Amino acid sequence: MRSSGAVLDRFVAEGLAEALPRQRWFGGKGRRIVAVAVRDAAALGAGAADAWLTLVDVAFDRGPGETYVVPLRVRANGPPDAEGLGRVDLGGAPARVTDALGDPDVGTALLAAFAGARTLRARRGTIRFVRAPAFPASVVAAGLPAHRLAGEQSNTSVAYGEALILKVFRKPEPGANPEREMTGFLTARARFAHVPQLAGAVEYDPADGERVTLAVLHRFTPNRGDGFTWVLEHLGRLADFVRTRAEHEPLGGERLVQLVRDFSAGLLGAVRRLGALTGGLHAALASDPGDPAFAPEPITAGDVARWTARIAGDLALTLEALRARLADLPAPARARAEALLADRAGLAACLDGLDTLPAEGCAKIRVHGDYHLGQTLRTDDGFVILDFEGEPARPLAERRAKHSPLRDVAGMVRSLDYAAATALGEGAGPRAAGDTWRRLAVDAFLDAYLGEAAGAPARLVPAARPALARALAPFTLDKALYEVRYEIDHRPAWVEVPLRGLDRLRAGGALA
């Protein structure tokens, strides 16, 4: 390679600190960088000269440091569409340093490395390209173009035509990666077709310490876009329909329910199919009693105590944040927040529903962990479920822990509420239609979910709707509390959406 390791080290130490805060995937924007250094690096070679698969350590002025995957390429004339990070002196000539994942040549070389099951010798370890049974060897000969996808936050993906997608984890952690583990299990052992089929992974084995998954490769799923966007488009048309009808007749009660049900019949049918698919996903995740990582386990009193303590702590934290920001909230949200602050006991009472789970003999299993409409893709025959990484902000051990599948159910219930609020949140008529649609959609989802989950080899949730509602309430509370904290910090104008959900819970409605 023309660029030496010394050039790479010098740029990382002297130039990368300035570039990192500009990257969407960089998670340390709230702290000042004090040092950046190469943890390890391996030359990619084989069609991508001067490209390095690089792990860098970032130290901050406060708090713990972080490790990032930053593949780099140093070239005298880098491609204009590649993401420039800075410049260095390369043998007396100026050279451009780019994020190598934006370089089509590097993308092609990475795919070839999978095809050849290559092992790269790094300075302090090895990087292996591992093929899974679903890897289609013919794609390399097809010469598929590599294209970096835009718009991602914590990861970076490279698409190979409509055949494969490589997802690079920018901030990897030692230990079993949930995305690789879950999609690998669902692909090869549970034979669950409605997830991206795992085709491979990139693994880093340091000289000391646990293996780290740097990337996963999946078969591409032809699709029509994500579920949340599709639902919003439909609900926008529903809002227009309701406004037009309200000019000619009063809308309310059963008349409004019938109009919404008729207008949204197709979408409600799709939500029902998504509920069945979700039940099928959980049944698949509970299908192997012989694998300790996936075997269903009874929910115990200890689980209930631990979950209760965590959610109760989040409740206290959220109410404290509301109280501190009360004066800054829009008037309708402030009134709801004041009512919630005055009735903390009403929200805390939801936690009693956790006792239903061991009483009903329910099991905990591996779950998606960050489930909502945006984690689904529409396909010709239904949906595909994406992104089994879990909530990136949570520790790896917590993301891999077994839990009640109602955690995923609650995530989808809250997502349906957000869709209705986004599209039908303005005006009394549309808002009433949104509340009606949300109730119909949640009922359709839960009815289908229960029917499919009943076929699991272990009891996953209470079979009767009243018991299900009681057990679901703590998890919808947990999700809505998180949403309140997020909205206060990032979108105060939206905080009324989860506050309305909490208000319904406080009034005894499980479906926030």
Kinemage of the C-alpha trace (Angstrom):
@kinemage 1
@onewidth
@group {chain A} dominant
@subgroup {mainchain}
@vectorlist {calphas} color= white
{ca met a 1} P 0.000 0.000 0.000
{ca arg a 2} L 1.219 3.476 -0.812
{ca ser a 3} L -0.106 4.921 2.471
{ca ser a 4} L 1.821 3.629 5.440
{ca gly a 5} L 0.510 2.826 8.859
{ca ala a 6} L 2.343 5.887 10.146
{ca val a 7} L 0.296 8.145 7.846
{ca leu a 8} L -2.896 6.498 9.051
{ca asp a 9} L -1.925 6.883 12.717
{ca arg a 10} L -0.974 10.524 12.233
{ca phe a 11} L -4.258 11.411 10.548
{ca val a 12} L -6.353 9.614 13.175
{ca ala a 13} L -4.469 11.351 15.989
{ca glu a 14} L -4.374 14.816 14.422
{ca gly a 15} L -7.288 15.099 11.988
{ca leu a 16} L -10.077 12.719 12.902
{ca ala a 17} L -11.119 14.578 16.069
{ca glu a 18} L -12.323 17.475 13.938
{ca ala a 19} L -14.232 15.230 11.503
{ca leu a 20} L -15.971 12.894 13.962
{ca pro a 21} L -18.579 15.345 15.327
{ca arg a 22} L -19.820 15.907 11.741
{ca gln a 23} L -20.687 12.224 11.293
{ca arg a 24} L -24.330 11.206 11.821
{ca trp a 25} L -23.263 7.954 13.461
{ca phe a 26} L -20.951 9.558 16.027
{ca gly a 27} L -22.563 9.308 19.452
{ca gly a 28} L -20.260 11.562 21.472
{ca lys a 29} L -21.381 14.966 20.163
{ca gly a 30} L -22.205 16.303 23.633
{ca arg a 31} L -18.609 15.949 24.908
{ca arg a 32} L -15.287 17.455 23.856
{ca ile a 33} L -12.831 15.054 22.217
{ca val a 34} L -9.399 15.155 23.826
{ca ala a 35} L -7.674 12.321 21.918
{ca val a 36} L -8.244 9.846 19.088
{ca ala a 37} L -5.981 6.858 18.418
{ca val a 38} L -5.962 3.720 16.295
{ca arg a 39} L -6.954 0.699 18.362
{ca asp a 40} L -6.334 -1.698 15.486
{ca ala a 41} L -6.259 -1.661 11.702
{ca ala a 42} L -6.065 -4.141 8.836
{ca ala a 43} L -5.280 -3.390 5.205
{ca leu a 44} L -8.161 -4.435 2.945
{ca gly a 45} L -6.118 -4.656 -0.273
{ca ala a 46} L -7.489 -6.857 -3.093
{ca gly a 47} L -8.990 -4.157 -5.297
{ca ala a 48} L -9.062 -1.381 -2.678
{ca ala a 49} L -5.500 -0.141 -2.371
{ca asp a 50} L -4.881 2.231 0.517
{ca ala a 51} L -8.050 1.146 2.347
{ca trp a 52} L -7.954 0.159 6.000
{ca leu a 53} L -10.558 -1.448 8.225
{ca thr a 54} L -9.883 0.676 11.286
{ca leu a 55} L -11.066 0.714 14.883
{ca val a 56} L -10.381 3.967 16.711
{ca asp a 57} L -10.501 4.841 20.405
{ca val a 58} L -11.970 8.236 21.300
{ca ala a 59} L -11.247 9.861 24.673
{ca phe a 60} L -13.411 12.709 25.995
{ca asp a 61} L -13.036 15.504 28.517
{ca arg a 62} L -15.467 13.642 30.778
{ca gly a 63} L -16.949 10.176 31.020
{ca pro a 64} L -15.722 6.920 29.494
{ca gly a 65} L -14.121 6.635 26.101
{ca glu a 66} L -15.714 4.971 23.082
{ca thr a 67} L -14.543 2.756 20.220
{ca tyr a 68} L -15.742 3.282 16.642
{ca val a 69} L -15.375 1.484 13.332
{ca val a 70} L -14.023 4.026 10.816
{ca pro a 71} L -12.855 2.362 7.589
{ca leu a 72} L -10.454 4.814 5.939
{ca arg a 73} L -8.964 5.271 2.506
{ca val a 74} L -6.038 7.564 1.710
{ca arg a 75} L -5.779 8.511 -1.955
{ca ala a 76} L -4.228 11.255 -4.007
{ca asn a 77} L -7.498 11.565 -5.936
{ca gly a 78} L -10.392 10.092 -4.010
{ca pro a 79} L -13.789 9.680 -5.695
{ca pro a 80} L -15.806 12.937 -5.515
{ca asp a 81} L -18.872 11.242 -4.017
{ca ala a 82} L -16.898 9.721 -1.126
{ca glu a 83} L -17.178 11.402 2.255
{ca gly a 84} L -14.060 13.496 2.821
{ca leu a 85} L -12.669 13.479 6.350
{ca gly a 86} L -9.483 15.487 5.837
{ca arg a 87} L -6.141 15.667 4.074
{ca val a 88} L -2.651 14.323 4.763
{ca asp a 89} L 0.796 14.452 3.245
{ca leu a 90} L 1.453 11.251 1.294
{ca gly a 91} L 5.061 11.009 0.232
{ca gly a 92} L 5.321 14.742 -0.358
{ca ala a 93} L 1.993 15.020 -2.178
{ca pro a 94} L -1.378 16.010 -0.700
{ca ala a 95} L -3.832 13.144 -0.305
{ca arg a 96} L -7.497 12.952 0.588
{ca val a 97} L -8.718 10.796 3.484
{ca thr a 98} L -12.256 9.485 3.009
{ca asp a 99} L -14.731 7.321 4.834
{ca ala a 100} L -14.094 4.143 2.876
{ca leu a 101} L -17.703 2.950 3.115
{ca gly a 102} L -18.669 5.664 0.641
{ca asp a 103} L -16.187 4.315 -1.919
{ca pro a 104} L -17.691 1.878 -4.479
{ca asp a 105} L -14.332 0.141 -4.949
{ca val a 106} L -14.151 -0.585 -1.232
{ca gly a 107} L -17.724 -1.872 -1.256
{ca thr a 108} L -16.831 -4.269 -4.068
{ca ala a 109} L -13.693 -5.405 -2.218
{ca leu a 110} L -15.704 -6.102 0.931
{ca leu a 111} L -18.116 -8.317 -0.982
{ca ala a 112} L -15.195 -10.164 -2.572
{ca ala a 113} L -13.768 -10.704 0.911
{ca phe a 114} L -17.005 -12.462 1.873
{ca ala a 115} L -16.889 -14.586 -1.253
{ca gly a 116} L -13.348 -15.647 -0.425
{ca ala a 117} L -14.032 -16.037 3.317
{ca arg a 118} L -10.924 -13.916 3.846
{ca thr a 119} L -9.066 -13.419 7.098
{ca leu a 120} L -7.164 -10.140 7.450
{ca arg a 121} L -4.229 -9.859 9.809
{ca ala a 122} L -4.568 -6.676 11.849
{ca arg a 123} L -1.897 -5.168 14.074
{ca arg a 124} L -3.277 -6.668 17.276
{ca gly a 125} L -5.786 -9.234 16.101
{ca thr a 126} L -7.591 -10.631 13.068
{ca ile a 127} L -10.666 -9.680 11.044
{ca arg a 128} L -12.638 -12.528 9.483
{ca phe a 129} L -15.300 -12.426 6.773
{ca val a 130} L -17.710 -15.237 7.610
{ca arg a 131} L -20.273 -16.573 5.130
{ca ala a 132} L -23.615 -17.940 6.310
{ca pro a 133} L -25.561 -20.606 4.347
{ca ala a 134} L -27.788 -17.890 2.832
{ca phe a 135} L -24.802 -16.216 1.125
{ca pro a 136} L -25.389 -16.279 -2.662
{ca ala a 137} L -21.971 -16.951 -4.201
{ca ser a 138} L -23.190 -15.921 -7.654
{ca val a 139} L -23.516 -12.232 -6.701
{ca val a 140} L -19.761 -11.616 -6.877
{ca ala a 141} L -19.549 -12.785 -10.473
{ca ala a 142} L -22.563 -10.604 -11.286
{ca gly a 143} L -20.518 -7.474 -10.587
{ca leu a 144} L -23.218 -5.765 -8.550
{ca pro a 145} L -22.562 -2.087 -7.808
{ca ala a 146} L -21.971 -1.059 -4.203
{ca his a 147} L -23.952 1.926 -2.944
{ca arg a 148} L -23.863 3.476 0.505
{ca leu a 149} L -27.350 4.164 1.866
{ca ala a 150} L -28.187 7.620 3.202
{ca gly a 151} L -30.160 8.696 6.250
{ca glu a 152} L -28.945 6.196 8.830
{ca gln a 153} L -28.043 7.259 12.338
{ca ser a 154} L -25.982 4.840 14.439
{ca asn a 155} L -24.907 2.418 11.674
{ca thr a 156} L -23.878 2.579 8.022
{ca ser a 157} L -25.219 0.277 5.300
{ca val a 158} L -23.912 -0.568 1.846
{ca ala a 159} L -26.341 -2.072 -0.683
{ca tyr a 160} L -25.329 -4.411 -3.507
{ca gly a 161} L -27.994 -3.903 -6.128
{ca glu a 162} L -31.103 -5.712 -4.927
{ca ala a 163} L -29.179 -8.736 -3.709
{ca leu a 164} L -27.440 -7.939 -0.404
{ca ile a 165} L -27.077 -5.269 2.280
{ca leu a 166} L -24.027 -4.888 4.516
{ca lys a 167} L -24.677 -3.138 7.838
{ca val a 168} L -21.569 -1.837 9.609
{ca phe a 169} L -21.890 -1.240 13.353
{ca arg a 170} L -20.082 2.020 13.915
{ca lys a 171} L -19.932 1.593 17.690
{ca pro a 172} L -19.461 -2.150 18.221
{ca glu a 173} L -19.330 -3.898 21.573
{ca pro a 174} L -17.497 -7.061 22.654
{ca gly a 175} L -19.696 -10.125 22.924
{ca ala a 176} L -22.502 -11.715 20.939
{ca asn a 177} L -24.146 -9.153 18.651
{ca pro a 178} L -27.982 -9.353 18.895
{ca glu a 179} L -28.542 -8.556 15.215
{ca arg a 180} L -26.296 -11.380 14.068
{ca glu a 181} L -27.517 -13.752 16.763
{ca met a 182} L -31.239 -13.151 16.230
{ca thr a 183} L -31.340 -13.087 12.426
{ca gly a 184} L -28.991 -16.068 12.324
{ca phe a 185} L -31.307 -18.067 14.587
{ca leu a 186} L -34.446 -17.006 12.710
{ca thr a 187} L -32.859 -17.688 9.310
{ca ala a 188} L -31.139 -21.028 9.805
{ca arg a 189} L -32.972 -22.694 12.693
{ca ala a 190} L -36.450 -21.278 13.137
{ca arg a 191} L -36.853 -20.900 9.348
{ca phe a 192} L -38.797 -17.680 9.858
{ca ala a 193} L -39.016 -16.063 6.431
{ca his a 194} L -40.233 -12.606 7.427
{ca val a 195} L -36.855 -11.220 8.531
{ca pro a 196} L -33.750 -10.365 6.465
{ca gln a 197} L -31.932 -13.638 5.885
{ca leu a 198} L -28.425 -13.610 7.385
{ca ala a 199} L -25.768 -14.106 4.697
{ca gly a 200} L -22.591 -13.344 6.642
{ca ala a 201} L -20.738 -11.302 9.258
{ca val a 202} L -17.436 -9.507 9.802
{ca glu a 203} L -15.766 -10.523 13.076
{ca tyr a 204} L -12.848 -8.957 14.880
{ca asp a 205} L -10.817 -11.174 17.207
{ca pro a 206} L -8.470 -9.025 19.327
{ca ala a 207} L -5.297 -10.474 20.750
{ca asp a 208} L -6.975 -10.274 24.153
{ca gly a 209} L -10.653 -10.062 24.951
{ca glu a 210} L -13.979 -11.061 23.456
{ca arg a 211} L -14.868 -11.310 19.783
{ca val a 212} L -16.535 -8.211 18.297
{ca thr a 213} L -19.027 -8.230 15.412
{ca leu a 214} L -18.173 -5.337 13.109
{ca ala a 215} L -20.847 -5.907 10.456
{ca val a 216} L -23.599 -8.217 9.258
{ca leu a 217} L -24.573 -9.116 5.694
{ca his a 218} L -28.215 -9.869 4.824
{ca arg a 219} L -30.111 -10.877 1.720
{ca phe a 220} L -31.935 -7.880 0.288
{ca thr a 221} L -35.733 -7.925 0.641
{ca pro a 222} L -37.686 -6.326 -2.218
{ca asn a 223} L -40.119 -3.937 -0.575
{ca arg a 224} L -42.444 -0.967 -0.939
{ca gly a 225} L -41.047 1.107 1.905
{ca asp a 226} L -41.380 1.119 5.667
{ca gly a 227} L -44.618 0.535 7.533
{ca phe a 228} L -44.710 3.867 9.356
{ca thr a 229} L -44.529 5.925 6.141
{ca trp a 230} L -47.246 3.806 4.545
{ca val a 231} L -49.570 4.168 7.533
{ca leu a 232} L -49.000 7.934 7.611
{ca glu a 233} L -49.891 8.239 3.929
{ca his a 234} L -53.175 6.420 4.510
{ca leu a 235} L -54.022 8.377 7.643
{ca gly a 236} L -53.373 11.631 5.787
{ca arg a 237} L -56.076 10.603 3.319
{ca leu a 238} L -58.337 9.666 6.229
{ca ala a 239} L -57.843 13.146 7.713
{ca asp a 240} L -58.905 14.763 4.430
{ca phe a 241} L -61.914 12.449 4.205
{ca val a 242} L -63.054 13.260 7.731
{ca arg a 243} L -62.717 17.007 7.189
{ca thr a 244} L -64.790 16.791 4.014
{ca arg a 245} L -67.513 14.658 5.596
{ca ala a 246} L -67.682 16.915 8.639
{ca glu a 247} L -68.796 19.742 6.317
{ca his a 248} L -71.944 17.798 5.471
{ca glu a 249} L -72.867 15.870 8.613
{ca pro a 250} L -72.016 15.754 12.324
{ca leu a 251} L -69.457 13.060 13.045
{ca gly a 252} L -69.214 11.212 16.316
{ca gly a 253} L -70.115 8.028 18.143
{ca glu a 254} L -70.921 4.950 16.101
{ca arg a 255} L -71.198 6.947 12.890
{ca leu a 256} L -67.549 8.004 13.151
{ca val a 257} L -66.481 4.473 14.050
{ca gln a 258} L -68.245 3.073 10.985
{ca leu a 259} L -66.789 5.693 8.656
{ca val a 260} L -63.244 5.103 9.924
{ca arg a 261} L -63.660 1.328 9.821
{ca asp a 262} L -64.936 1.412 6.237
{ca phe a 263} L -62.332 3.901 4.984
{ca ser a 264} L -59.449 2.057 6.638
{ca ala a 265} L -60.630 -1.501 6.001
{ca gly a 266} L -57.586 -2.372 3.926
{ca leu a 267} L -55.091 -0.862 6.337
{ca leu a 268} L -56.764 -2.425 9.372
{ca gly a 269} L -56.520 -5.764 7.597
{ca ala a 270} L -52.801 -5.179 7.111
{ca val a 271} L -52.399 -4.268 10.797
{ca arg a 272} L -54.167 -7.517 11.651
{ca arg a 273} L -51.685 -9.421 9.476
{ca leu a 274} L -48.833 -7.596 11.218
{ca gly a 275} L -50.238 -8.698 14.584
{ca ala a 276} L -50.266 -12.308 13.396
{ca leu a 277} L -46.732 -11.940 12.034
{ca thr a 278} L -45.555 -10.549 15.380
{ca gly a 279} L -47.114 -13.491 17.186
{ca gly a 280} L -45.383 -15.788 14.717
{ca leu a 281} L -42.060 -14.062 15.343
{ca his a 282} L -42.357 -14.593 19.088
{ca ala a 283} L -43.404 -18.208 18.589
{ca ala a 284} L -40.322 -18.730 16.405
{ca leu a 285} L -38.046 -17.144 19.015
{ca ala a 286} L -39.502 -19.567 21.581
{ca ser a 287} L -39.141 -22.629 19.361
{ca asp a 288} L -35.826 -24.141 20.554
{ca pro a 289} L -35.860 -25.322 24.177
{ca gly a 290} L -32.398 -26.823 23.730
{ca asp a 291} L -30.523 -23.576 23.090
{ca pro a 292} L -29.781 -21.715 26.327
{ca ala a 293} L -29.621 -18.398 24.471
{ca phe a 294} L -33.172 -18.827 23.137
{ca ala a 295} L -34.966 -21.377 25.318
{ca pro a 296} L -38.136 -19.952 26.939
{ca glu a 297} L -37.863 -19.530 30.714
{ca pro a 298} L -40.652 -19.022 33.265
{ca ile a 299} L -41.172 -15.438 34.394
{ca thr a 300} L -40.414 -15.416 38.105
{ca ala a 301} L -41.202 -13.185 41.048
{ca gly a 302} L -37.603 -11.994 40.795
{ca asp a 303} L -38.191 -10.867 37.198
{ca val a 304} L -41.318 -9.003 38.280
{ca ala a 305} L -39.464 -7.295 41.129
{ca arg a 306} L -36.582 -6.287 38.853
{ca trp a 307} L -38.841 -4.943 36.084
{ca thr a 308} L -41.033 -3.141 38.621
{ca ala a 309} L -38.039 -1.422 40.206
{ca arg a 310} L -36.655 -0.268 36.864
{ca ile a 311} L -39.954 1.133 35.550
{ca ala a 312} L -40.707 2.764 38.911
{ca gly a 313} L -37.311 4.438 38.714
{ca asp a 314} L -38.071 5.653 35.188
{ca leu a 315} L -41.424 6.963 36.393
{ca ala a 316} L -39.726 9.040 39.079
{ca leu a 317} L -37.121 10.287 36.598
{ca thr a 318} L -39.778 11.243 34.046
{ca leu a 319} L -41.978 13.090 36.523
{ca glu a 320} L -38.933 14.983 37.770
{ca ala a 321} L -38.107 16.011 34.191
{ca leu a 322} L -41.712 17.112 33.625
{ca arg a 323} L -41.729 19.189 36.782
{ca ala a 324} L -38.451 20.877 35.848
{ca arg a 325} L -39.642 21.750 32.327
{ca leu a 326} L -43.293 22.438 33.127
{ca ala a 327} L -43.165 26.154 32.362
{ca asp a 328} L -41.626 25.480 28.920
{ca leu a 329} L -44.356 23.100 27.735
{ca pro a 330} L -47.169 24.156 25.377
{ca ala a 331} L -50.388 24.908 27.275
{ca pro a 332} L -52.322 21.662 26.497
{ca ala a 333} L -49.293 19.533 27.353
{ca arg a 334} L -48.679 21.527 30.531
{ca ala a 335} L -52.230 20.844 31.748
{ca arg a 336} L -51.802 17.102 31.151
{ca ala a 337} L -48.409 17.118 32.832
{ca glu a 338} L -49.827 18.850 35.896
{ca ala a 339} L -52.577 16.237 36.156
{ca leu a 340} L -50.008 13.431 35.943
{ca leu a 341} L -47.774 15.062 38.543
{ca ala a 342} L -50.751 15.264 40.879
{ca asp a 343} L -51.566 11.545 40.464
{ca arg a 344} L -48.317 9.623 40.470
{ca ala a 345} L -50.092 6.773 42.273
{ca gly a 346} L -52.457 6.351 39.321
{ca leu a 347} L -49.539 5.649 37.016
{ca ala a 348} L -47.661 3.512 39.538
{ca ala a 349} L -50.748 1.302 39.872
{ca cys a 350} L -50.111 0.064 36.313
{ca leu a 351} L -47.079 -1.836 37.608
{ca asp a 352} L -49.351 -4.243 39.466
{ca gly a 353} L -50.121 -5.813 36.099
{ca leu a 354} L -46.698 -7.467 36.041
{ca asp a 355} L -47.904 -9.938 38.648
{ca thr a 356} L -50.254 -11.338 36.004
{ca leu a 357} L -47.368 -12.857 34.060
{ca pro a 358} L -46.090 -15.436 36.570
{ca ala a 359} L -49.659 -16.045 37.767
{ca glu a 360} L -50.605 -17.027 34.200
{ca gly a 361} L -47.480 -19.167 33.752
{ca cys a 362} L -46.021 -16.914 31.052
{ca ala a 363} L -42.476 -17.282 29.732
{ca lys a 364} L -39.756 -14.793 28.930
{ca ile a 365} L -37.955 -15.132 25.606
{ca arg a 366} L -35.577 -13.210 23.350
{ca val a 367} L -37.466 -10.242 21.899
{ca his a 368} L -36.918 -7.620 19.228
{ca gly a 369} L -36.472 -4.925 21.864
{ca asp a 370} L -37.065 -1.825 19.708
{ca tyr a 371} L -40.245 -2.751 17.851
{ca his a 372} L -42.339 -0.187 15.988
{ca leu a 373} L -43.804 0.459 12.539
{ca gly a 374} L -40.541 1.944 11.308
{ca gln a 375} L -38.867 -1.439 11.882
{ca thr a 376} L -41.090 -3.085 9.265
{ca leu a 377} L -40.987 -3.141 5.483
{ca arg a 378} L -44.026 -3.730 3.298
{ca thr a 379} L -43.658 -6.580 0.833
{ca asp a 380} L -45.914 -8.147 -1.791
{ca asp a 381} L -47.155 -10.711 0.741
{ca gly a 382} L -47.134 -8.701 3.985
{ca phe a 383} L -44.244 -7.392 6.055
{ca val a 384} L -40.618 -8.060 6.901
{ca ile a 385} L -39.313 -7.178 10.379
{ca leu a 386} L -35.957 -5.376 10.573
{ca asp a 387} L -33.216 -4.321 12.982
{ca phe a 388} L -32.823 -6.838 15.790
{ca glu a 389} L -30.022 -4.842 17.376
{ca gly a 390} L -32.296 -3.614 20.197
{ca glu a 391} L -32.208 -0.081 21.578
{ca pro a 392} L -28.614 1.016 20.820
{ca ala a 393} L -28.362 3.114 23.992
{ca arg a 394} L -28.912 0.097 26.238
{ca pro a 395} L -25.996 -2.153 27.312
{ca leu a 396} L -25.383 -5.276 25.256
{ca ala a 397} L -26.251 -7.631 28.118
{ca glu a 398} L -29.605 -5.913 28.571
{ca arg a 399} L -30.369 -6.082 24.847
{ca arg a 400} L -29.669 -9.833 24.877
{ca ala a 401} L -31.658 -10.517 28.035
{ca lys a 402} L -34.886 -12.506 27.822
{ca his a 403} L -38.038 -10.536 28.467
{ca ser a 404} L -41.786 -10.696 28.150
{ca pro a 405} L -42.810 -10.442 24.484
{ca leu a 406} L -45.301 -7.819 25.655
{ca arg a 407} L -42.385 -5.407 25.533
{ca asp a 408} L -42.511 -5.666 21.727
{ca val a 409} L -46.319 -5.554 21.699
{ca ala a 410} L -46.259 -2.330 23.712
{ca gly a 411} L -43.771 -0.811 21.278
{ca met a 412} L -46.146 -1.435 18.372
{ca val a 413} L -49.154 -0.146 20.327
{ca arg a 414} L -47.315 3.107 21.002
{ca ser a 415} L -46.207 3.300 17.351
{ca leu a 416} L -49.813 3.054 16.179
{ca asp a 417} L -50.688 5.909 18.540
{ca tyr a 418} L -47.834 8.040 17.175
{ca ala a 419} L -48.975 7.413 13.608
{ca ala a 420} L -52.512 8.547 14.438
{ca ala a 421} L -51.269 11.619 16.313
{ca thr a 422} L -48.884 12.573 13.502
{ca ala a 423} L -51.499 12.428 10.741
{ca leu a 424} L -54.685 13.317 12.654
{ca gly a 425} L -53.518 15.455 15.527
{ca glu a 426} L -54.865 18.832 14.384
{ca gly a 427} L -58.528 19.799 14.849
{ca ala a 428} L -61.280 18.192 16.895
{ca gly a 429} L -62.730 16.137 14.032
{ca pro a 430} L -59.492 14.603 12.781
{ca arg a 431} L -58.270 14.023 16.331
{ca ala a 432} L -61.458 12.126 17.193
{ca ala a 433} L -60.992 10.083 14.027
{ca gly a 434} L -57.390 9.437 15.049
{ca asp a 435} L -58.444 8.154 18.467
{ca thr a 436} L -61.037 5.934 16.787
{ca trp a 437} L -58.526 4.580 14.279
{ca arg a 438} L -55.990 3.903 17.023
{ca arg a 439} L -58.507 1.842 19.023
{ca leu a 440} L -59.545 -0.147 15.947
{ca ala a 441} L -55.935 -0.726 14.892
{ca val a 442} L -54.777 -1.814 18.345
{ca asp a 443} L -57.733 -4.200 18.675
{ca ala a 444} L -56.977 -5.704 15.252
{ca phe a 445} L -53.291 -6.096 16.078
{ca leu a 446} L -53.907 -7.711 19.480
{ca asp a 447} L -56.633 -10.074 18.291
{ca ala a 448} L -54.379 -11.444 15.568
{ca tyr a 449} L -51.351 -11.503 17.848
{ca leu a 450} L -53.137 -13.598 20.457
{ca gly a 451} L -54.321 -16.065 17.855
{ca glu a 452} L -50.803 -16.673 16.528
{ca ala a 453} L -48.968 -16.556 19.863
{ca ala a 454} L -51.289 -19.254 21.174
{ca gly a 455} L -49.447 -21.712 18.914
{ca ala a 456} L -46.071 -21.117 20.587
{ca pro a 457} L -44.491 -24.060 22.450
{ca ala a 458} L -44.605 -22.011 25.674
{ca arg a 459} L -47.275 -19.668 26.993
{ca leu a 460} L -46.073 -16.221 26.057
{ca val a 461} L -48.890 -13.911 27.162
{ca pro a 462} L -52.230 -14.204 28.988
{ca ala a 463} L -54.829 -15.705 26.665
{ca ala a 464} L -57.844 -13.667 27.821
{ca arg a 465} L -58.101 -10.038 26.748
{ca pro a 466} L -58.734 -8.595 30.269
{ca ala a 467} L -55.639 -10.340 31.643
{ca leu a 468} L -53.662 -9.328 28.553
{ca ala a 469} L -54.678 -5.685 29.033
{ca arg a 470} L -53.594 -5.776 32.658
{ca ala a 471} L -50.220 -7.340 31.809
{ca leu a 472} L -49.656 -4.983 28.875
{ca ala a 473} L -50.187 -1.796 30.926
{ca pro a 474} L -46.727 -1.777 32.616
{ca phe a 475} L -44.963 -2.141 29.282
{ca thr a 476} L -46.977 0.612 27.591
{ca leu a 477} L -46.216 2.756 30.638
{ca asp a 478} L -42.508 2.002 30.258
{ca lys a 479} L -42.520 2.950 26.568
{ca ala a 480} L -44.561 6.130 27.050
{ca leu a 481} L -42.263 7.291 29.859
{ca tyr a 482} L -39.271 6.934 27.559
{ca glu a 483} L -41.129 8.883 24.859
{ca val a 484} L -41.889 11.743 27.274
{ca arg a 485} L -38.207 12.085 28.181
{ca tyr a 486} L -37.188 11.982 24.534
{ca glu a 487} L -39.737 14.568 23.444
{ca ile a 488} L -38.896 16.962 26.286
{ca asp a 489} L -35.250 16.929 25.210
{ca his a 490} L -35.707 16.927 21.428
{ca arg a 491} L -39.263 17.898 20.366
{ca pro a 492} L -41.188 19.660 23.167
{ca ala a 493} L -44.096 20.378 20.815
{ca trp a 494} L -44.663 16.617 20.542
{ca val a 495} L -44.649 15.765 24.227
{ca glu a 496} L -48.441 15.839 24.379
{ca val a 497} L -48.597 12.603 22.349
{ca pro a 498} L -47.042 10.352 25.029
{ca leu a 499} L -48.669 12.461 27.771
{ca arg a 500} L -52.078 11.581 26.316
{ca gly a 501} L -51.042 7.946 26.413
{ca leu a 502} L -50.037 8.252 30.064
{ca asp a 503} L -53.354 9.976 30.796
{ca arg a 504} L -55.238 7.008 29.351
{ca leu a 505} L -53.177 4.650 31.490
{ca arg a 506} L -53.829 6.724 34.596
{ca ala a 507} L -57.553 6.527 33.859
{ca gly a 508} L -57.366 2.745 33.699
{ca gly a 509} L -56.923 2.188 29.972
{ca ala a 510} L -54.210 -0.336 29.241
{ca leu a 511} L -53.760 0.616 25.614
{ca ala a 512} L -51.888 3.889 25.962
